Amino acid sequence: MASESARAPSRAAALGLVGLLFCAMAALRVCADGTLGPRDLKKAKLVKGGDGSDYYYADNLAPGFASELCKDHGSAIGVFRGPYLQAGGHDRVIVRWSSEAQGFGVVCYGTSPGNMASVAFDEESFPRGTEHSVSISGLLPSTEYYYVVAVTSAQRLAPVEKEVEAFSGWGGSPRAEEDSWSFLVEEVEEAGTGLEGSSLGIVSPGAYHSFSTFPRPLRDSPPPVRVWAIGDSGMGDDNARRVRDAFLNFTGGDWDLTLGLGDLAYGSGREYEYQRNLFDVYQEQNARIPVFTTPGNHDRPTSDMWKQTGPYFDVFTNPGDGNSGGVASNHKSYYSFDYGKVHFVSVDSDQLGLEDDPALYAWLERDLEAASKAEYDWIVAYHHQPPYSKGSHDSDREYECYKLRSNLVPTFEKYGVDLVLAGHSHSYERSHLLDRHLGSSGEIYSNPGVVKARWSKDGILVKRGSGPNSGTVYVVAGSAAKTGGGSLNHPAMDKGINEIGSLLLEFDGEDLTMYLVGSASGQVLDKSVMRKNAMP
């Protein structure tokens, strides 16, 4: 298991960094150890130790400097959950955390760890307590920011609150000590400050983190775009940690967003189960990469999806407001968002989708219709239950899967959704390119036309054309912490694997490469390339 508490960069860690940076600078598609590594030098956040098992985060090894309003941070306020990032977008992000200390939540941030001088405050829904949710808006697209969370008092906040609300510039900052890690602190052009007279205080290494804003919707971003999809991960055990560490090792800690495909907290989605099985396991990752979730059957028992109340809604803030892209759903359990030219749609398949919530289907039609008319390279939908599976859940025998094929699948395919991700079945399954496969698995034989294209032997599938009923690939990725067996012989599937792992998606123009990363260093259980060809 990785040692995330270690912070002092050892000689072995430094050597590990050299290897990662060499792989990034050389623009190698695959590093010598079989991993992908970071995409470029600036994104090399993860430093592997000498034996490859321990790792360090290179974005907060040097001391930082932040507004004095963030003086009380880290252990001083007893942060026990987070910080974690929610509702990421091209110009905003929501930072959430829980603290033992009561007060106003404050986030100090900036484009350099030596200049976290800008300040944002608690949302009105979390005033003066131990639960904090701070929305940071007006950010620059495709920009790396550094931040630290803190708690302060009303008395301390009052004299500067009006000035902080108008704050828009960057002030001068102390220069970080120029040691072997000084390249981590970028120099910032002095441009004055809207918070005149404020001073900066030292933030200890490890107490702050970094994140990157998304590119503007429908704008290109440096390829490839990386997405981590984890399904049924909520065990909080060694299997979950091994899958996590294998993914970190494979990517060098460098990806853009995380999709949680449901069942993030076994057994019934209680708050302490989210803490133990999600936030404790992925603490460092969720502090740097926004996570977007969809509810599963083990998230539901303690939450009411109709009333939008309970632990699931207490701990997650998904972008139903539409401010991260897409059409606003104004609902907390289904929503959409954009990452550049990739459009993501999250649907509550566990309750509202099964019980024919008219508001969900009306919104889904509006969102996908708008997306189909825009110039997205890819449209990706995700939810919990799979419409097709022969894993631990059999889609021929379970009502939920039948209901998805009756309701959601036709809508997805009507608007040309390219990829649908699900969990629930504790295995990995990857389908051929399907269209209007609404019956049982035997329909593949009686109506072979429901398969529009098949994967080649070397794992390549070409999708010709786009738009209505152009074909969709369905992937089950529900083995991020456990497997459940099953025959894995659904005829719509090209691949079925009964091993723990998680899914990496790499979007690069018209190519989507999918890696099923296992639980051991450098282990890739499946690799496939879906290629879009605009010619009909």
C-alpha positions in Angstrom: 0.0 0.0 0.0 1.2 3.5 -0.8 2.5 5.7 2.0 0.6 8.9 1.4 1.6 10.5 4.7 5.3 10.7 3.8 6.2 14.1 2.6 10.0 14.6 2.8 11.4 13.9 -0.7 14.0 11.2 -0.3 16.9 10.5 -2.7 14.9 7.6 -4.0 11.9 9.8 -4.6 14.0 12.3 -6.4 15.3 9.5 -8.7 11.7 8.5 -9.2 10.8 12.0 -10.3 13.7 12.0 -12.8 12.3 8.9 -14.4 8.9 10.3 -14.7 10.1 13.6 -16.1 12.3 11.8 -18.6 9.3 9.9 -19.8 7.2 13.1 -20.1 9.9 15.2 -21.7 10.7 12.5 -24.2 7.0 12.4 -25.2 7.1 8.6 -24.9 3.7 7.0 -25.4 4.6 4.2 -23.0 7.4 4.4 -20.4 10.0 1.8 -19.9 8.1 0.1 -17.1 5.0 -0.3 -19.2 3.1 2.6 -17.7 1.8 5.7 -19.5 3.2 8.2 -17.0 2.3 11.9 -17.0 1.4 13.6 -20.3 4.0 16.4 -20.0 6.5 17.9 -17.6 4.1 20.3 -15.8 1.6 17.5 -15.1 4.2 15.3 -13.4 2.6 15.5 -10.0 3.4 12.0 -8.8 6.8 10.9 -7.6 7.5 7.2 -7.1 9.8 6.0 -4.4 12.8 3.8 -5.0 10.8 0.5 -5.1 7.8 2.0 -7.0 5.4 1.3 -4.2 5.6 4.5 -2.2 4.7 7.8 -3.8 4.8 11.5 -3.1 2.9 14.4 -4.6 5.3 16.9 -6.2 2.9 19.8 -6.3 3.2 20.6 -2.5 6.7 19.6 -1.5 7.9 23.2 -1.0 6.4 25.7 1.5 3.6 27.8 0.1 2.4 31.3 0.9 -1.3 32.3 1.4 -3.4 35.1 2.7 -3.4 35.5 6.4 -7.1 34.7 6.4 -6.0 31.1 5.9 -3.7 31.1 8.9 -5.8 28.4 10.6 -5.5 25.5 8.3 -4.7 21.8 8.2 -4.2 20.1 11.6 -4.9 23.5 13.3 -8.6 23.1 12.4 -8.8 19.3 12.4 -9.7 18.7 8.8 -11.0 15.1 8.8 -12.7 15.0 5.4 -11.1 16.4 2.3 -10.5 18.8 0.9 -12.2 17.4 -2.2 -13.2 19.0 -5.5 -16.7 19.0 -6.9 -18.5 20.4 -9.9 -15.3 21.3 -11.8 -15.6 23.5 -14.9 -13.7 25.9 -17.2 -14.1 28.8 -14.8 -15.2 27.4 -11.5 -14.7 24.6 -8.9 -16.4 23.8 -5.6 -14.1 22.9 -2.7 -15.6 20.9 0.2 -14.2 19.7 3.5 -15.2 18.9 7.1 -13.4 20.2 10.1 -13.5 19.7 13.9 -13.2 23.5 14.3 -16.3 25.6 13.8 -16.4 28.8 11.8 -16.5 30.2 8.3 -14.8 28.1 5.6 -12.2 30.0 3.6 -10.2 29.0 0.5 -7.0 30.9 -0.4 -5.8 30.2 -3.9 -3.6 31.5 -6.7 -1.7 30.4 -9.8 1.5 29.7 -7.8 2.0 28.0 -4.4 4.0 31.1 -3.5 1.0 33.4 -4.1 -2.3 31.9 -2.8 -3.6 35.4 -2.1 -7.1 35.3 -3.5 -9.9 34.3 -1.1 -13.3 32.7 -1.4 -15.8 32.0 1.3 -18.4 29.4 2.4 -21.6 29.0 0.4 -24.7 30.2 2.3 -25.8 26.6 2.7 -22.9 25.9 5.0 -22.5 28.9 7.3 -20.4 29.0 10.5 -20.2 25.2 11.0 -17.9 22.2 10.5 -19.1 21.4 7.0 -17.7 23.7 4.4 -18.5 24.2 0.7 -16.7 27.1 -1.1 -17.5 27.9 -4.7 -14.6 29.5 -6.6 -15.7 31.3 -9.8 -14.1 33.6 -12.3 -11.2 31.3 -12.9 -9.2 31.1 -16.1 -9.8 28.1 -18.3 -7.1 25.4 -18.6 -5.1 26.9 -15.8 -3.4 25.3 -12.8 -4.3 26.7 -9.4 -3.0 26.1 -5.9 -5.2 26.3 -2.8 -5.4 25.8 0.9 -8.6 25.5 3.0 -9.0 27.1 6.4 -11.6 28.2 9.0 -11.9 31.7 10.3 -14.2 33.7 12.6 -16.9 36.3 11.7 -14.9 38.9 13.6 -11.8 38.3 11.6 -13.6 38.2 8.4 -15.8 41.3 8.7 -13.2 44.0 8.1 -12.1 42.6 4.8 -15.3 40.8 3.5 -16.3 43.6 1.1 -12.8 44.0 -0.3 -12.4 40.2 -0.8 -15.7 40.0 -2.8 -14.2 42.5 -5.2 -10.8 40.9 -5.2 -9.5 40.2 -8.8 -5.8 40.7 -8.9 -2.6 39.0 -7.7 -0.2 40.7 -5.3 3.5 40.2 -4.9 4.5 37.2 -3.0 7.6 36.0 -1.1 9.8 33.9 -3.4 10.0 30.2 -2.4 13.5 29.1 -1.4 15.4 28.1 -4.5 16.3 24.6 -3.6 16.0 21.4 -5.7 12.2 21.8 -5.8 12.1 25.4 -6.7 10.8 24.6 -10.2 7.5 23.8 -8.6 6.9 27.4 -7.7 6.3 29.6 -10.7 7.1 33.3 -10.7 4.0 35.5 -10.9 3.9 38.9 -12.5 3.1 41.5 -9.9 -0.2 43.2 -10.8 -1.5 44.8 -7.6 -4.3 43.5 -5.4 -7.9 44.2 -4.6 -7.1 43.3 -1.0 -4.8 46.1 -0.1 -2.7 45.7 3.0 -3.2 42.0 3.3 -0.1 39.9 4.1 0.9 36.4 3.2 1.7 33.7 5.7 3.6 30.5 5.3 1.7 27.3 4.5 3.6 24.1 5.3 4.3 21.5 2.6 1.5 19.0 2.3 -1.1 21.4 3.6 -2.1 22.8 0.2 -2.9 21.2 -3.1 -3.3 22.0 -6.8 -6.1 21.6 -9.4 -6.5 22.5 -13.1 -9.6 24.1 -14.5 -11.2 22.6 -17.6 -10.9 23.9 -21.1 -13.8 26.0 -22.4 -16.8 23.9 -23.7 -16.3 22.8 -27.3 -12.7 24.1 -27.3 -9.8 21.8 -28.0 -7.4 20.9 -25.1 -4.0 19.4 -25.3 -4.5 15.8 -26.0 -5.2 13.3 -24.7 -8.0 14.1 -22.2 -7.8 11.5 -19.4 -10.7 10.3 -17.3 -10.7 7.8 -14.5 -13.9 5.7 -14.2 -14.3 3.6 -11.0 -17.3 1.5 -10.3 -18.4 -0.2 -7.1 -15.3 0.9 -5.4 -16.8 1.5 -1.9 -15.2 -1.3 0.1 -12.4 0.7 1.6 -10.2 -2.3 1.7 -6.8 -3.5 0.4 -8.3 -4.4 -3.0 -9.6 -0.8 -3.4 -6.2 0.6 -2.5 -4.3 -1.7 -4.8 -6.5 -0.7 -7.7 -6.0 3.0 -6.8 -2.2 2.6 -6.5 -2.0 0.7 -9.8 -3.9 3.5 -11.6 -1.7 6.2 -10.0 1.4 4.3 -11.0 0.1 3.8 -14.6 -0.8 7.5 -15.1 1.9 9.2 -13.0 -1.0 10.7 -11.0 -2.0 12.8 -14.1 -5.6 12.7 -15.2 -8.4 15.3 -15.6 -11.5 14.1 -13.9 -12.9 11.1 -12.0 -16.3 9.4 -12.6 -17.7 7.5 -9.7 -20.1 4.9 -11.2 -22.1 4.2 -8.1 -21.9 2.1 -5.0 -19.2 4.3 -3.5 -19.9 3.3 0.1 -20.9 -0.2 1.0 -23.0 -1.4 2.7 -25.8 1.2 2.6 -24.4 4.7 1.9 -24.2 6.0 5.5 -22.0 9.0 6.1 -19.4 7.1 8.1 -19.2 4.6 5.2 -18.5 7.3 2.7 -15.8 8.6 5.1 -14.2 5.2 5.5 -14.6 3.7 2.1 -14.3 6.8 -0.2 -12.8 9.9 1.4 -10.1 8.1 3.5 -9.1 5.9 0.5 -9.0 8.6 -2.2 -8.2 11.6 0.0 -5.1 12.9 -1.9 -6.7 12.2 -5.4 -10.0 13.9 -4.6 -8.1 17.0 -3.4 -6.5 17.4 -6.8 -9.0 16.0 -9.3 -12.8 16.8 -9.4 -15.0 13.7 -8.9 -18.4 13.4 -10.5 -20.8 10.7 -9.1 -23.9 8.8 -10.0 -26.0 7.0 -7.4 -26.0 3.2 -7.0 -28.2 0.8 -5.2 -25.9 0.8 -2.2 -25.9 4.6 -2.1 -29.7 4.7 -2.1 -30.9 3.0 1.1 -30.1 6.0 3.4 -30.9 8.7 0.8 -34.2 9.8 -0.9 -33.5 10.4 -4.5 -36.9 12.1 -5.0 -36.5 14.5 -2.1 -32.8 14.8 -2.7 -32.0 14.3 1.0 -29.7 12.0 2.9 -26.0 11.2 3.1 -25.4 11.0 -0.7 -26.6 14.5 -1.1 -24.9 15.7 2.0 -21.4 14.7 0.8 -21.7 15.3 -3.0 -22.3 18.5 -4.9 -22.8 17.6 -8.6 -23.3 20.4 -11.3 -27.0 20.3 -11.8 -26.9 24.1 -12.1 -25.5 23.9 -15.6 -22.5 26.0 -14.8 -20.1 23.3 -15.8 -21.7 22.9 -19.2 -24.7 21.2 -20.6 -28.4 21.9 -19.9 -29.2 22.6 -16.3 -31.1 19.8 -14.7 -31.7 21.7 -11.4 -31.5 18.3 -9.8 -28.8 16.8 -7.5 -28.7 13.2 -8.8 -28.6 13.7 -12.6 -26.7 16.4 -14.6 -24.3 17.0 -17.4 -21.0 18.8 -17.9 -18.3 19.5 -20.5 -14.6 18.9 -20.7 -13.6 20.7 -23.8 -15.1 18.8 -26.8 -16.3 15.9 -24.6 -19.8 16.0 -23.2 -20.7 13.9 -20.1 -24.2 13.0 -19.0 -25.0 11.4 -15.6 -28.3 9.7 -15.1 -29.9 8.3 -12.0 -30.6 4.8 -13.3 -31.1 3.3 -9.8 -34.3 5.0 -8.8 -35.6 7.9 -10.8 -34.8 6.2 -14.1 -36.5 3.0 -13.1 -39.6 4.8 -11.7 -40.1 6.9 -14.8 -39.4 10.3 -13.4 -40.8 12.5 -16.1 -38.5 15.4 -15.2 -35.4 13.3 -15.7 -36.5 12.1 -19.2 -37.6 15.5 -20.3 -34.2 17.0 -19.2 -32.3 14.2 -20.8 -34.0 14.8 -24.1 -33.2 18.5 -24.0 -29.6 18.0 -23.0 -28.8 15.3 -25.5 -30.7 17.1 -28.3 -28.5 20.2 -27.7 -25.4 18.1 -27.5 -26.1 16.3 -30.7 -26.4 19.6 -32.5 -23.1 20.9 -31.1 -19.7 20.0 -32.4 -18.6 17.7 -29.6 -16.0 15.0 -30.5 -17.6 12.6 -28.0 -20.7 12.2 -26.0 -20.4 9.9 -22.9 -23.2 8.8 -20.6 -22.8 7.0 -17.3 -25.0 5.5 -14.6 -25.0 2.5 -12.3 -26.9 -0.5 -13.6 -25.8 -1.9 -17.0 -28.3 -2.6 -19.8 -26.2 -5.6 -20.9 -24.2 -7.9 -18.6 -23.5 -11.6 -17.8 -21.4 -10.8 -14.7 -22.6 -10.9 -11.1 -25.8 -9.5 -12.5 -27.6 -11.1 -15.5 -29.3 -8.5 -17.7 -31.6 -11.2 -19.1 -33.1 -11.8 -15.6 -33.1 -8.5 -13.8 -35.9 -5.9 -14.2 -33.5 -2.9 -13.8 -31.5 -3.9 -16.8 -34.7 -4.5 -18.9 -36.0 -1.1 -17.9 -32.8 0.6 -19.0 -33.0 -1.1 -22.4 -36.6 0.1 -22.7 -36.2 3.7 -21.6 -32.6 5.0 -21.5 -30.9 3.0 -24.3 -33.3 4.3 -27.0 -32.8 7.9 -25.9 -29.0 7.5 -25.8 -28.9 6.0 -29.3 -31.4 8.5 -30.7 -28.9 11.3 -30.0 -25.8 9.5 -31.0 -24.2 8.9 -27.6 -20.9 7.2 -28.3 -20.1 5.5 -25.0 -22.2 4.4 -22.0 -20.4 3.4 -18.7 -22.0 1.5 -15.9 -21.0 -0.5 -12.8 -23.2 -2.7 -10.6 -22.0 -6.0 -12.1 -18.7 -6.7 -10.5 -16.7 -7.4 -13.6 -15.4 -5.7 -16.8 -17.4 -6.1 -20.0 -17.0 -4.2 -23.3 -19.6 -4.4 -26.0 -19.5 -4.2 -29.8 -21.1 -1.1 -31.4 -24.8 -1.6 -30.8 -28.0 0.0 -32.0 -31.5 -0.8 -30.9 -30.6 -4.0 -29.0 -33.6 -3.8 -26.8 -34.4 -7.5 -26.2 -32.7 -10.3 -24.4 -29.2 -11.5 -25.2 -30.6 -14.0 -27.7 -31.6 -11.1 -30.0 -28.1 -10.9 -31.2 -28.7 -14.2 -33.1 -32.3 -13.5 -34.2 -31.5 -9.9 -35.3 -27.8 -9.6 -36.0 -28.3 -6.1 -37.4 -28.3 -4.7 -33.8 -24.5 -5.0 -34.0 -23.4 -2.2 -36.2 -19.6 -2.9 -36.0 -17.4 -5.4 -34.2 -14.0 -5.0 -32.6 -11.0 -6.3 -34.6 -8.7 -8.9 -33.2 -6.2 -6.2 -32.3 -8.8 -4.2 -30.3 -9.8 -1.5 -32.8 -13.4 -0.5 -33.6 -14.4 2.1 -36.2 -17.6 4.0 -35.7 -18.6 5.4 -39.1 -20.7 8.4 -39.0 -22.3 10.1 -36.0 -25.7 11.3 -35.0 -29.0 9.3 -34.5 -28.6 5.6 -34.2 -24.9 5.7 -35.3 -24.1 3.1 -32.7 -23.0 3.0 -29.0 -20.4 1.0 -27.1 -21.5 -0.1 -23.6 -18.8 -0.8 -20.9 -19.4 -2.4 -17.5 -16.6 -1.3 -15.1 -17.8 -2.5 -11.7 -14.7 -4.2 -10.3 -12.8 -1.4 -8.6 -12.9 -3.3 -5.3 -14.3 -6.8 -5.9 -15.4 -9.3 -8.5 -18.6 -11.3 -8.6 -18.2 -14.0 -11.2 -20.8 -14.8 -13.7 -20.6 -16.5 -17.1 -19.3 -13.3 -18.9 -20.7 -14.7 -22.1 -23.1 -12.0 -23.3 -23.0 -12.2 -27.1 -23.1 -8.4 -27.4 -19.8 -8.3 -25.6 -16.4 -8.5 -27.1 -14.6 -8.8 -23.8 -15.4 -10.1 -20.3 -12.8 -10.1 -17.5 -13.4 -11.2 -13.9 -10.5 -9.3 -12.2 -10.4 -6.2 -10.1 -9.4 -3.0 -11.8 -10.4 0.5 -13.0 -10.9 2.2 -16.3 -8.8 4.9 -17.9 -10.3 6.7 -20.9 -8.0 8.7 -23.2 -9.8 11.0 -25.7 -7.5 12.2 -28.5 -9.4 13.8 -31.3 -11.3 11.0 -33.1 -9.6 8.3 -31.1 -10.8 7.0 -27.7 -8.4 4.6 -26.0 -9.7 2.5 -23.1 -7.4 0.8 -20.6 -8.6 -1.6 -18.0 -5.8 -1.1 -15.4 -5.5 -3.9 -12.9 -4.3 -4.0 -9.3 -0.6 -4.6 -9.9 2.1 -2.1 -11.1 2.0 -1.8 -14.9 -0.9 -4.4 -15.2 -3.2 -3.7 -18.2 -5.9 -6.2 -18.5 -7.5 -4.8 -21.6 -6.7 -2.1 -24.2 -9.0 -1.0 -27.0 -9.3 1.9 -29.4 -12.6 3.2 -30.6 -12.1 5.3 -33.7 -14.7 7.8 -35.0 -14.8 8.3 -38.7 -17.0 11.1 -39.9 -17.6 9.4 -43.3 -21.1 7.7 -43.4 
